Amino acid sequence: MTEVRRDDYASMSARARALLEAGNSQDEVLRGCYGVPFPDETFAMAELIAEDKEPGNGLYTNRPWKLLIPLDRGGPPAEPTPLIDGDEKRVFGLDSSLVPLMVLYGEYYEYGGVMLCYRLEELEARRSTIFGFQSDLSDGAVAKRYGDSLAAVLHASFADSVRRLEKEYASPNNRGAGSLDKFELDGERKNLACVDELIRRVAERKRPKLVP
């Protein structure tokens, strides 16, 4: 099996595809690529991405998400999406223990512009703690802790955005050119609903299976 380098998408894609072709589960695929277990929310989010139901207003990384594309949907693509691949490599150069997950668009979000990541040591300890860089991947940048899980961070960010947009929409001053459109508010409510669905699916995965 090919050697895996986490700063090289092609090697990770090849490993993931080989593992999938050998009949491994998604959990086993990521263990084979990263050497650590991933939390339930990772696989619940991968489901939402596959169904085009993931929270919007964010740019999702190539890995781990593309490594989880099942073979019946084409499997992991051989080439990464260039738009985010450079930032993924940059994160690896700054702190090789981090696993980039996504960047939220928009500075008006509580975590807008942050590259959200897992940390390998936390994953090994069965923790889904989120670390990240606030709009800064320059030399010497140090990741800070943002929350206990990706779901928690996204929920806090979108819930804050919905609260602020609802207040702005209801304001008597929200009239005329440049005013907030209900379409924008509904879009944020949809994003929050997607995160609620993510949380529901994570809870479902944790629920003990009944033995017939």
ABEGO torsion letter per residue (X at the ends): XBBBBAABAAAAAAAAAAAAAAGBBAAAAAAAAAGBBBBAAAAAAAAAAAAGABBBGBBBBAOAAAAABBAAAGEBBABBBAAAAAAAAAAAAABAABBBABBBBEAABAABGBBBBBBAAAAAAGBABBBBBBGBABBGBBBBBAEABAAAAAAAAAAAAAAAAAAAAABAABBEBGBBBAAAAAAAAAAAAAAAAAAAAAAAAABBBBBX
